[in-house]
């Protein structure tokens, strides 16, 4: 059984939530929706919208009627609200699929080193704080590199995408350094709108925070792709290939980055990915399910057509055809039946239909953050499977040891 030590970079407390927050507006009509009793006509329309919404059909007209009915309802116009919801039921026939998303070009970038960090337990791992620019936004992240010279072919590159939206977890840096010491270069973006670290500290006299706002799996994909572009320019790094290890929010971002990367992505390890099927999370909020999308009311505060395009852009289920690498999909078994599990079931069905290579693992007794719990049975169970998966699909390479001065070859 593989056990990875996780020494602390700083004393830190695990802070990871299962839903990211971005924006603080609320679309009129959605105020306190999860706490109010839903009228029967409201729920009937929500139920009818569910299936075509999840399958990627254009339900704009019916969805607009639902929002209009919600606004009338909070204005105490019950009869008009019920009439609007019933009208929406008539607009769900002969629907067309939403047009496929056209992704923008791969963003380019260059690193600027900010400073170096050290982990006393890993003297042969160099940790750099770097900055770069994407979409005119300054971003920050970490680069982990073995100090021993790279082999001739270069080190394989891992993209680590963290959970929540509060920055890179300090306590996980030891885990990343351990993985680096095996023979990888690892890059870890903080991602737009986030602090560099969950537990911030001063670097060159200030705390570093990425510019921009949290976009819940849209702009963050460009943050990752641009960091890959910059990393491929580093000496000793294999060019135009990488693998992903991600958790929660970051796993959702990493899956989309792999889809956009095509054959440059060689493997993905995903721990409890968030927003795998955004349409399901969206619909779950409509039907007053668990609040696993904290900023849903803000997302809804835009034209309905833009909402539907935004859902499709963020959906790995609806973009799974672009994936060309093997996937290892973990899901904690302790909260089975949640929207996380239902979304992964959607993804597995689509991967099966497309005949993609993947392994889905329901981790016994694992909660959403099990991978962060060092030494716990769920974490050890999953880390061994991660080790075996990477060894098979994207193995590390042994560093070239530095010979002592004066020693003959």
C-alpha positions in Angstrom: 0.0 0.0 0.0 1.4 3.4 -1.1 1.5 6.1 1.6 2.6 9.6 0.6 3.8 11.8 3.4 2.3 15.3 3.5 4.5 17.7 5.6 3.0 21.1 6.1 4.3 24.2 4.2 2.5 26.3 6.7 0.2 25.4 9.6 -3.1 25.3 7.7 -6.7 24.1 8.2 -8.4 22.2 5.4 -10.9 24.6 3.8 -12.7 23.0 0.9 -16.3 23.4 -0.1 -18.3 21.5 -2.5 -19.6 24.5 -4.4 -17.8 27.5 -5.7 -19.1 31.0 -5.2 -18.8 33.8 -7.8 -20.9 36.9 -7.9 -23.4 38.1 -5.3 -26.4 39.2 -7.4 -29.8 37.4 -7.4 -32.1 37.3 -10.3 -35.4 38.8 -9.3 -37.9 36.0 -8.4 -35.2 33.7 -7.0 -34.9 35.4 -3.6 -34.8 32.7 -0.9 -36.1 30.1 -3.3 -34.7 27.2 -1.4 -36.6 28.2 1.7 -40.0 28.9 0.2 -42.8 26.4 -0.6 -43.0 25.8 -4.3 -46.4 26.0 -6.0 -47.5 22.9 -7.9 -47.5 24.6 -11.3 -43.9 25.8 -10.7 -42.7 22.3 -9.9 -44.6 20.8 -12.8 -42.8 23.0 -15.2 -39.5 22.4 -13.5 -40.0 18.6 -13.8 -40.9 18.9 -17.5 -37.9 21.0 -18.3 -35.5 18.6 -16.6 -35.0 15.9 -19.2 -34.5 18.1 -22.3 -32.3 20.5 -20.3 -30.1 17.6 -19.1 -29.8 16.3 -22.7 -28.7 19.6 -24.1 -31.8 20.8 -25.9 -32.8 24.5 -26.3 -35.4 25.0 -23.6 -35.1 28.8 -23.7 -38.8 29.6 -24.2 -40.0 27.3 -21.4 -37.2 28.4 -19.0 -38.0 32.1 -19.6 -41.6 31.4 -18.7 -40.4 29.7 -15.4 -38.4 32.8 -14.5 -41.3 35.1 -15.4 -43.6 33.0 -13.3 -41.1 33.2 -10.4 -41.1 37.0 -10.6 -44.9 37.2 -10.7 -45.0 34.8 -7.7 -42.8 36.9 -5.4 -45.0 39.9 -6.5 -48.0 38.1 -5.0 -49.6 37.6 -8.4 -50.4 33.9 -7.9 -52.9 33.5 -10.8 -50.7 35.2 -13.3 -47.7 33.1 -12.1 -49.6 29.9 -12.5 -50.8 30.8 -15.9 -47.2 31.6 -17.0 -45.9 28.3 -15.7 -48.7 26.4 -17.5 -47.9 28.3 -20.7 -44.3 27.1 -20.3 -45.4 23.5 -20.5 -46.7 24.1 -24.0 -43.2 25.2 -25.2 -41.3 21.9 -24.8 -42.3 20.2 -28.0 -40.1 19.9 -31.2 -37.0 21.2 -29.4 -33.7 21.5 -31.1 -30.3 20.7 -29.6 -28.2 23.6 -28.6 -25.4 24.3 -31.2 -22.0 22.9 -30.3 -19.6 25.1 -28.5 -16.7 26.6 -30.5 -13.7 26.9 -28.2 -11.3 29.8 -28.5 -7.6 29.4 -29.5 -5.2 27.9 -27.0 -3.8 30.9 -25.0 0.0 31.5 -24.9 1.9 32.8 -21.9 5.4 33.2 -20.4 6.4 32.8 -16.7 8.0 35.5 -14.6 9.5 34.1 -11.4 8.3 35.9 -8.2 10.2 33.9 -5.6 11.3 30.5 -4.5 9.8 28.5 -1.6 11.4 25.6 0.4 10.2 22.5 2.0 12.8 21.2 4.4 11.6 17.6 3.9 12.2 17.9 0.2 15.6 19.5 -0.4 15.7 18.1 -3.9 12.5 19.8 -5.0 12.5 23.4 -6.2 9.3 25.3 -5.7 8.8 28.5 -7.6 6.1 31.1 -7.3 5.4 32.3 -10.8 3.2 34.9 -12.5 1.9 35.1 -16.1 -0.9 36.8 -18.0 -3.9 35.4 -19.7 -7.0 37.4 -21.0 -5.1 40.5 -19.8 -5.3 39.1 -16.2 -2.3 38.5 -14.0 -2.3 35.0 -12.6 -0.2 33.2 -10.0 0.8 29.6 -9.4 3.5 27.2 -8.3 6.0 25.2 -10.3 7.6 22.1 -8.6 10.7 20.8 -10.2 13.3 18.1 -9.3 16.7 19.8 -8.6 18.5 16.9 -10.2 19.1 17.4 -14.0 16.3 16.2 -16.2 16.8 13.1 -18.4 17.3 13.7 -22.1 13.6 13.4 -22.9 12.6 15.8 -20.1 10.4 15.4 -17.2 6.7 14.5 -17.7 4.4 17.4 -16.8 1.5 17.2 -14.3 -1.2 19.9 -14.0 -2.6 20.0 -10.5 -6.0 21.7 -10.1 -7.1 22.3 -6.6 -10.5 22.1 -5.0 -12.8 24.9 -3.8 -12.0 28.4 -5.0 -9.8 29.7 -2.2 -6.4 29.1 -3.6 -3.8 26.3 -3.4 -4.1 24.3 -0.2 -0.8 25.0 1.8 -0.9 21.6 3.4 -1.0 19.8 0.0 2.3 21.2 -1.1 4.1 18.3 0.6 2.0 15.9 -1.3 2.9 17.6 -4.6 6.6 17.7 -3.6 6.5 14.0 -2.9 5.1 13.4 -6.3 7.6 15.7 -7.9 10.5 13.8 -6.3 9.4 10.6 -8.2 10.2 12.3 -11.5 7.6 14.9 -12.5 7.4 18.6 -13.0 4.2 19.8 -11.5 2.4 23.1 -12.2 -0.4 24.4 -9.9 -2.4 27.4 -10.9 -4.3 29.4 -8.2 -6.8 30.4 -10.9 -8.6 33.7 -11.6 -10.1 35.6 -8.7 -8.4 33.4 -6.1 -5.6 34.0 -3.6 -2.4 32.1 -4.3 -2.8 30.1 -1.1 -5.7 29.1 1.1 -3.8 30.4 4.1 -2.1 33.5 2.7 1.3 34.9 3.8 3.4 37.7 2.6 5.5 37.2 -0.5 7.9 40.1 -1.3 5.9 42.3 1.0 2.4 41.4 -0.2 -0.2 38.7 -0.4 -0.7 37.5 -4.0 -4.2 37.2 -5.5 -5.0 36.4 -9.1 -6.8 39.1 -11.1 -10.3 38.6 -12.4 -13.3 37.0 -10.9 -14.2 33.3 -10.3 -16.0 32.1 -13.4 -16.9 28.6 -12.3 -15.1 26.5 -14.9 -15.0 28.8 -17.9 -12.1 31.3 -17.6 -10.3 28.9 -15.3 -9.7 26.5 -18.2 -7.8 29.3 -20.0 -5.8 29.8 -16.8 -4.7 26.2 -16.9 -4.0 26.1 -20.7 -1.9 29.3 -20.5 0.1 27.9 -17.6 0.8 24.8 -19.7 2.0 27.0 -22.6 4.4 28.7 -20.3 5.5 25.4 -18.6 6.4 23.8 -22.0 8.9 26.6 -22.5 10.8 25.6 -19.4 14.1 23.6 -19.8 13.8 19.9 -18.9 10.1 19.7 -19.5 8.5 17.4 -22.1 6.8 19.6 -24.7 3.1 19.4 -25.8 2.0 16.8 -23.4 0.7 16.6 -19.8 -1.5 14.8 -17.3 -4.0 16.2 -14.8 -4.6 15.5 -11.2 -7.5 17.5 -9.8 -10.0 17.7 -7.0 -13.6 19.0 -6.8 -13.7 22.5 -8.5 -10.3 21.9 -10.0 -11.2 18.4 -11.2 -14.0 19.9 -13.2 -11.6 22.5 -14.6 -9.0 19.8 -15.4 -11.4 17.6 -17.3 -12.4 20.5 -19.5 -8.7 21.4 -20.0 -8.0 17.8 -21.1 -11.0 18.0 -23.5 -9.7 21.2 -25.1 -6.1 19.8 -25.2 -7.1 16.7 -27.3 -4.2 14.3 -27.8 -1.8 16.5 -25.8 -3.6 15.3 -22.6 -2.2 11.8 -21.7 -4.2 11.0 -18.5 -6.6 12.5 -16.0 -7.0 11.7 -12.3 -10.2 13.3 -11.0 -11.3 13.3 -7.4 -15.0 14.1 -6.8 -15.2 16.6 -9.7 -17.7 19.4 -9.4 -20.1 20.6 -12.1 -19.4 17.6 -14.3 -22.9 18.1 -15.7 -23.8 21.8 -15.0 -27.3 21.2 -16.3 -28.0 18.8 -13.5 -26.7 21.1 -10.8 -28.7 23.9 -12.4 -31.9 21.8 -12.5 -31.3 20.6 -9.0 -31.4 24.2 -7.7 -34.6 24.8 -9.7 -36.3 21.9 -8.0 -35.1 22.9 -4.6 -32.4 20.3 -4.2 -29.3 20.6 -2.1 -27.4 23.8 -2.7 -24.3 22.5 -4.5 -24.0 25.7 -6.6 -23.8 28.6 -4.3 -23.7 31.3 -7.1 -26.6 29.8 -9.1 -28.8 32.8 -8.4 -26.1 35.1 -9.8 -25.5 32.8 -12.8 -29.2 33.0 -13.6 -29.1 36.8 -13.6 -28.3 36.9 -17.3 -30.3 36.3 -20.4 -31.6 32.7 -20.6 -29.9 32.0 -23.9 -26.6 33.0 -22.4 -27.3 30.7 -19.4 -27.8 27.8 -21.7 -24.7 28.5 -23.7 -22.8 28.9 -20.4 -24.0 25.5 -19.1 -22.9 23.8 -22.3 -19.5 25.4 -22.3 -18.9 24.2 -18.7 -20.2 20.6 -19.3 -17.7 17.8 -19.7 -20.6 15.5 -20.2 -21.6 17.4 -23.3 -18.0 17.8 -24.5 -16.8 14.3 -23.7 -16.3 13.5 -27.4 -13.2 15.7 -27.3 -11.5 13.6 -24.6 -8.7 11.4 -26.0 -6.9 10.1 -22.9 -7.7 7.5 -20.2 -9.6 8.8 -17.2 -9.5 7.7 -13.5 -12.7 9.1 -11.9 -12.9 8.9 -8.1 -16.1 9.6 -6.1 -16.5 9.3 -2.4 -19.0 6.7 -1.5 -20.1 8.2 1.8 -22.5 10.6 0.1 -23.8 8.4 -2.7 -27.0 9.7 -4.3 -25.9 13.3 -4.4 -25.9 15.5 -7.5 -22.1 14.7 -7.7 -22.8 11.0 -8.1 -25.8 11.6 -10.5 -23.6 13.9 -12.7 -20.8 11.2 -12.8 -23.4 8.7 -13.8 -24.3 11.0 -16.7 -20.7 11.2 -17.6 -20.1 7.5 -17.5 -23.1 6.8 -19.7 -21.7 9.3 -22.3 -18.2 7.9 -22.1 -19.6 4.4 -22.6 -21.6 5.6 -25.6 -18.5 7.2 -27.1 -16.3 4.1 -26.2 -13.9 6.2 -24.2 -11.3 4.7 -21.8 -12.1 5.4 -18.2 -12.3 3.8 -14.8 -14.9 4.9 -12.2 -14.1 4.2 -8.6 -16.6 4.7 -5.7 -14.3 5.0 -2.7 -15.7 3.2 0.4 -16.5 5.6 3.2 -15.0 8.5 1.3 -16.5 12.0 1.8 -16.1 14.8 -0.7 -12.7 15.7 0.7 -11.3 12.3 1.4 -8.2 12.7 -0.7 -7.1 15.6 1.5 -7.2 13.5 4.7 -3.7 12.2 5.0 -3.4 8.6 6.0 -7.1 7.9 6.1 -8.2 4.5 4.6 -10.2 6.2 1.8 -7.1 8.4 0.8 -4.7 5.5 0.9 -7.1 3.3 -1.1 -7.3 6.0 -3.8 -3.7 7.0 -3.8 -2.6 3.5 -4.5 -4.9 3.4 -7.5 -3.7 6.8 -8.7 -0.1 5.5 -8.4 -0.9 2.4 -10.5 -2.8 4.5 -13.1 -0.1 7.0 -13.6 2.6 4.3 -13.8 0.6 2.7 -16.6 -0.5 5.8 -18.6 2.0 8.6 -17.7 4.8 7.4 -15.5 7.5 9.5 -13.9 11.1 9.3 -15.0 14.0 9.0 -12.6 16.1 12.2 -12.3 19.7 12.1 -13.6 21.7 12.1 -10.3 24.4 14.7 -9.9 27.8 13.1 -9.6 30.1 14.4 -6.8 32.9 16.7 -8.0 36.0 14.8 -9.1 34.2 11.5 -9.6 34.9 9.9 -12.9 32.0 8.8 -15.1 
